[in-house]
Amino acid sequence: MSHRASAVVVIDMINTYDHADAHLLLPSAKKAIPPMVQLIDRARKHEVPVIYVNDNFGEWRSHHGEILETALAGPHADLVEPLRPDDDALFVVKARHSIFYETPLAYLLNQLDVGHIILCGQVTEQCIFYSALDAHIRHLHVTVPEDAVAHIHADLADAALKMMRTNMDADVVLSSSVRF
């Protein structure tokens, strides 16, 4: 790994869980939140940037404050509140699965001299997986804390983690083992 900086990227956790497969995601999300909170707290203590990359839910006039307010007003605010961005958190809005697709994230990471990203959030077999691939092809080192990512389908999540480890040289570790 290079000597460039690390950043924690929190994917799609500012969420209303108002989608067709939310009932399949919720149990995994509830389990992943405590390790995610600990990881974010450790990052903040080490002055590692925490970047929230979140869907805009098709609301092109919304900004991160509005996205957060909507999620906190929803029925699953208890899943959002522990992960509320602090005043130092950075926020990038995305519209598709990858955190890089049509977003300024690559530019932001370059400005921060980040060469290592730690991906946490949801969904392992979708946004985490596609984002890890996009990071890999951009020559970024990727760590995925397997206890701090949530899935819809456990079997697909297991396959995605295996592919990230095998094909993308990602470190798939427990969140407590993440090195910044």
N, C-alpha and C positions, 0 to 999 in steps of 0.2 A: 504494500500500500504506500502511496505517496505521502509526503509530509504536509499535504494541503489539509485544510480544515474539514471538520465534519459538520453536518447539520442533521437534525431530526426533522423528518417530514411526516406530518400527521394528515392522513388522507381520508376525506369524506366523513369525518366524525361529527361535524356540525350538521346534524341530520334530523329530519322530522320522522323518519322511518314510516313514511306514508307511500309505500310502494308494494307491488304485488307479492314479493317474496320476503317482505320484512319479518314475517312470523318465523321464517327459517333463519334469518340473520340475527334476530334479537338475542337468543340464548348465547350465541358465540360472542356477540358484542359485549354483553354483560360480563362475560368471563374475561375478555381482553382488556377491559377498561382499567382495572386496578394496575396491571403491569404497565400499561400505557402511561398512566398518571405518574407512576414511579419513574419511568424512563424520562418523561418530560421534565419532572422535577430534578432529576440528576443532570440532565442537559442544561437546565437553567442555572444550576449551582456551578457547573463547569463553564458557564458563559458560552455554551454551544447554541447557535441559532436554532430556533424552533419555527418551522414554516408550516402553516396550515394550508393545504391545497384542497379545495372543496368544490363540489358541484354547485352550480348556481340554480339548479332545479328549473332551468328554462326561463328564469326571471332575469332577463337581460338588463333591467334597470336596477337590479339589486346590487348592494355592496356587502362587504363582509359583516358590517354591523347589522344590517337588515337580515342577512342569512342567519346570524346568531340569534337575533331577537325572535325570528320565526321559529327556529328550532327550540328555543327555550320556552316559547309559548305553547308548544305542542305537547302531546300526551307522553312523550319520552324525554322530557326535559331532564330527568334524573340521569340519563345517559350522556347528556350534553354538558351539564353543569360542571362535572369534575374535570372536563377537558377544555373548559372555557379559556380562550387565548388571553394571555396577560398583555400588558401594555408594550412589551418588547417583542411579542410574537409578530411574525410576518405573515401575510395572507395573500394567496394567489387563487383566483377563481378559475375553474376549469369547466369545460362543457362535455368532455368525453372521458373515456376510461383512463388514458395516460395523463399523468401530471405534467407531461411535457407538451402534449399535443395542443398547438395554437395558444400556448401560454408563455409568459415572460420568465418562466422558472429557470431555464438554462442560463439566461442572461443574469438573473439574480444570483444563481450559484457561482457563476464566474466572477461577479462583482464581489462576492464574499470569499472568493478563493477556496471554494468548497470542492473537494475531490472525493469525498466519502459521504454518502447519504444513508441514513437509517430510516427505513420505511416502516411506519406503523399505521394502523387504521383498518379500513375495510374497503373492499372485499378481497380477501387473499387471492382467490382464483380469477379475479377480474382486475380491478384497478391496481392492486399491489403488484400482481404479476406483470401486467402490461407496462407499468411504470418502471419496474425493475429491468425489464428488457430494454426500454428506451434509455434508461440510465446506463446500462451496460454498453449499448452501442455508442454512447457519448463518452465512453472511457471513464465513467465514474465508478468508484468502488461502492458496492451495495451491501448493506447488512439488513437482514429482516429478522426481527425478534419474533419468533414463532408464537410466543404467548401473548404478543401485543398486536396481533392481527386477527380479524374476525372473518368468518366465512359463512357462505350460504350452504354449500355442499362440502362436507368434510372430505370426501374422497377426492374431489377436484382440488381442494385446498392442499391436501397432502401431495398430490401430483404436481401442483404448481410450486410448492416449496422445494420438492425434489428437482424440478426443472431449473429453478432459480439457482440452487446449489450446484447442480451438475453442468448446466449449459451456460450459465451466466457468471459462474465463479462467485456467487453471492455467499456471504457468511449468514447461515441460518442458525441462530443461537437463541438462548433464553435472554429475555430483556436484561436480567441482572448481569449477564456476561458481556453486554455491549460495551465496546471501547470507543471513546470519542477521539 
